Amino acid sequence: MNRIDKKFKELKRREKKAFIAYIMAGDPSLSVTKKLILELERRGVDIIELGVPFSDPLADGPTIQKASERAIRNANVDSVFKLVRDIRLKTKIPIVLMLYYNLIFHYGLKRFVENSVRSGVDGVIAPDLPPEESKELRAITKEHGLAAIHLLAPTSSTERIKNIISASTGFIYYVSLTGTTGARSKLPKELSENLRKIKKMTKKPVCAGFGVSTSEQVKEIQRYADGVIVGSAIVKVIEKNIGKKNTVRKVGNFTEALCTR
């Protein structure tokens, strides 16, 4: 049982729902990223989703695309592994890497998984890798105890939902809206119905993200899901405060207001 499984087990025992925060590694620097991880944990975040910058982030909206552009000068796969190794001296918070499959493929699947585990990474999300094409990666992650988390779209058929549930470990990432990432003022009307349907089909944790930007939206999603994922809204606060001395504190204040429960 890795740190993700332990966290969901602990939250279930406490009758709580997970709050997962996404930040981009190296935005605005790797040293700030380390401070942000520790601050976010202190403010109540349960799991960190750590983006690895990529030159062509197709699934991301403008906020995270700009974060990737800023970070790509500062971070790559190896430097992110080093960051996680360093942070593991200070925290046991579950860390999931979100990165495009091209980075994993060129790094080497076995080498990537082995170095992930050695560094203290708990799970991986490759948003552009469908489960039908992930068998080789999943076999290696299973062997090494690394969670392989897949995305489930609102447009997924019942058969595809079953396939993604079967393929996913750690948790299932439900994309609450179609399109790219980015904060939205309203959540889709069908969100609760879709989450109820998925929850009836699996005992694995189901977490929803994409477009979540307010505490009201967080609470609404947590009524139906096992956790909520917030990314662009947090990344926007980082962007607005780059170069300021209180960047980490302001991001912490904003995130704490979202995840207080």
C-alpha positions in Angstrom: 0.0 0.0 0.0 1.6 3.3 -1.1 1.1 6.7 0.3 -1.9 7.5 -1.9 -3.8 4.4 -0.7 -2.9 5.1 2.9 -4.1 8.7 2.5 -7.5 7.7 1.2 -7.9 5.0 3.8 -7.1 7.6 6.5 -9.5 10.2 5.1 -12.3 7.6 4.9 -11.8 6.6 8.5 -12.1 10.3 9.4 -15.1 10.8 7.0 -13.2 13.4 5.1 -12.7 14.0 1.4 -9.3 14.6 -0.3 -8.1 18.0 -1.5 -5.5 17.6 -4.2 -3.5 20.7 -5.3 -1.8 20.9 -8.7 1.4 23.1 -9.1 3.9 23.2 -11.9 7.5 22.1 -10.9 9.9 25.0 -11.5 7.2 27.7 -11.6 8.7 30.2 -10.8 11.7 28.1 -9.6 12.4 24.7 -8.1 13.3 26.2 -4.7 9.9 28.0 -4.6 8.2 24.7 -5.6 9.8 23.0 -2.6 8.5 25.7 -0.3 5.0 25.6 -1.9 4.7 21.8 -1.3 5.5 22.1 2.4 3.2 25.2 2.7 0.3 23.5 0.9 0.6 20.5 3.2 0.6 22.8 6.2 -2.5 24.5 4.9 -4.5 21.3 4.6 -3.7 19.8 1.2 -3.8 16.0 1.2 -2.1 15.1 -2.1 0.2 17.1 -4.4 -0.1 16.8 -8.1 3.2 18.0 -9.5 3.3 19.0 -13.2 6.5 18.4 -15.2 6.9 21.2 -17.8 6.6 20.2 -21.5 7.0 22.2 -24.7 3.5 21.3 -26.1 1.0 20.9 -23.3 -2.1 20.2 -25.4 -4.5 19.2 -22.6 -3.8 22.3 -20.6 -5.5 25.7 -20.8 -3.7 29.0 -21.0 -2.9 29.3 -17.3 -1.0 26.1 -17.0 0.5 26.5 -20.5 2.1 29.7 -19.4 3.3 28.0 -16.2 4.9 25.3 -18.3 6.6 28.0 -20.5 8.0 29.7 -17.3 9.1 26.4 -15.8 10.7 24.6 -18.7 13.9 26.7 -18.3 14.1 25.5 -14.7 12.9 21.9 -14.6 13.1 18.6 -16.4 12.3 15.0 -15.4 15.6 14.5 -13.6 15.5 17.7 -11.7 11.9 17.0 -10.6 13.1 13.6 -9.3 15.7 15.4 -7.3 13.2 17.9 -6.0 11.0 15.0 -4.7 14.0 13.2 -3.1 14.8 16.5 -1.3 11.2 17.1 -0.2 11.0 13.5 1.1 13.4 14.4 3.9 10.7 16.8 5.3 7.3 15.3 4.3 5.4 12.1 3.6 2.6 13.8 1.6 1.6 11.7 -1.4 3.1 13.2 -4.7 1.7 12.4 -8.1 3.5 13.5 -11.3 1.4 14.8 -14.1 3.4 14.7 -17.4 2.9 14.0 -21.0 3.7 10.6 -22.3 6.4 11.9 -24.7 8.6 12.7 -21.7 8.1 9.2 -20.2 8.7 7.5 -23.5 12.0 9.3 -24.2 13.2 8.9 -20.7 12.5 5.1 -20.9 9.5 3.5 -19.2 11.3 1.2 -16.9 13.9 3.8 -16.0 11.2 6.4 -15.4 9.2 4.2 -13.1 12.2 3.0 -11.1 13.5 6.5 -10.6 10.0 7.7 -9.7 9.9 5.1 -6.9 13.4 5.7 -5.7 12.7 9.4 -5.5 9.5 9.0 -3.5 6.9 9.6 -6.2 3.7 7.8 -5.5 1.8 8.0 -8.7 1.8 9.1 -12.4 -0.7 10.7 -14.7 -0.1 10.9 -18.4 -3.1 12.8 -19.7 -2.4 12.0 -23.4 -2.0 8.2 -22.8 -5.2 6.3 -23.2 -5.6 3.0 -21.2 -5.7 1.0 -24.4 -2.1 2.0 -25.1 -0.8 2.0 -21.5 -0.4 -1.7 -20.9 3.4 -1.7 -21.0 3.6 1.2 -18.6 1.0 -0.2 -16.3 2.8 -3.5 -16.1 5.9 -1.8 -14.9 4.1 0.5 -12.4 2.3 -2.5 -10.9 5.6 -4.3 -10.5 7.1 -1.3 -8.6 4.1 -0.2 -6.6 3.6 3.1 -8.5 0.0 4.2 -9.0 -1.1 4.6 -12.6 -3.9 7.2 -12.7 -6.1 7.6 -15.7 -8.5 10.3 -16.8 -12.2 9.7 -17.2 -14.2 12.2 -19.4 -17.8 13.3 -19.1 -18.4 11.8 -22.6 -17.0 8.3 -21.7 -19.3 5.4 -22.6 -20.2 2.8 -19.9 -17.8 0.4 -21.5 -15.0 2.9 -21.5 -15.7 3.8 -17.8 -15.3 0.1 -17.0 -12.0 0.0 -18.9 -10.6 3.1 -17.1 -11.7 1.8 -13.7 -9.9 -1.5 -14.4 -6.8 0.2 -15.6 -6.5 2.9 -12.8 -4.7 2.5 -9.5 -4.4 5.1 -6.7 -7.5 6.9 -7.8 -9.6 7.7 -10.8 -9.4 11.2 -12.2 -12.8 12.4 -13.4 -12.5 15.4 -15.7 -15.5 17.5 -14.7 -15.8 19.3 -18.1 -14.8 18.8 -21.7 -11.9 20.8 -23.2 -8.7 22.0 -21.6 -7.8 22.8 -18.0 -8.7 26.2 -16.6 -10.8 27.8 -13.9 -14.6 28.1 -14.6 -17.3 30.2 -12.9 -19.8 27.3 -12.9 -19.6 23.5 -12.8 -21.5 21.4 -15.3 -25.1 20.4 -14.4 -24.4 16.7 -15.1 -21.5 16.5 -12.8 -23.3 15.0 -9.8 -25.2 12.5 -11.9 -22.0 11.4 -13.7 -20.1 11.0 -10.4 -22.9 9.0 -8.8 -22.8 6.7 -11.9 -19.1 6.1 -11.6 -19.1 5.6 -7.8 -21.7 2.9 -8.3 -19.3 1.0 -10.6 -16.2 1.0 -8.4 -14.8 1.0 -4.9 -11.7 2.8 -6.0 -11.5 6.5 -5.0 -12.9 8.9 -7.6 -11.6 12.5 -7.7 -12.8 15.3 -9.9 -10.9 18.2 -11.3 -10.7 20.7 -14.2 -12.3 24.1 -13.8 -12.6 24.1 -10.0 -11.9 27.6 -8.6 -14.1 28.4 -5.6 -14.7 26.9 -2.1 -18.4 26.4 -3.1 -17.3 24.3 -6.1 -14.9 22.3 -3.9 -17.7 21.6 -1.4 -20.1 20.6 -4.1 -17.7 18.1 -5.7 -16.8 16.7 -2.3 -20.5 15.8 -1.8 -20.3 13.3 -4.6 -16.6 12.4 -5.1 -13.8 11.1 -2.8 -11.7 14.1 -3.6 -11.4 17.3 -5.6 -8.4 18.6 -7.7 -7.6 22.3 -8.0 -4.9 23.4 -10.4 -5.4 26.5 -12.6 -6.9 28.6 -9.8 -3.8 28.0 -7.6 -1.4 28.5 -10.6 -3.0 31.9 -11.3 -2.1 33.0 -7.7 1.5 31.9 -8.2 1.6 33.8 -11.5 0.3 37.0 -10.0 2.8 36.9 -7.2 6.0 35.9 -9.0 9.0 37.9 -7.7 7.2 39.0 -4.5 8.6 38.0 -1.1 5.2 36.7 0.1 4.4 34.4 -2.9 4.3 31.2 -0.8 2.2 32.7 1.9 -0.4 34.1 -0.6 -0.7 30.8 -2.4 -1.1 29.2 1.0 -3.8 31.6 2.1 -5.7 31.1 -1.1 -5.5 27.3 -1.0 -6.4 27.1 2.7 -9.6 29.1 1.9 -10.5 26.6 -0.7 -9.8 23.4 1.2 -11.0 24.3 4.7 -13.5 21.7 5.8 
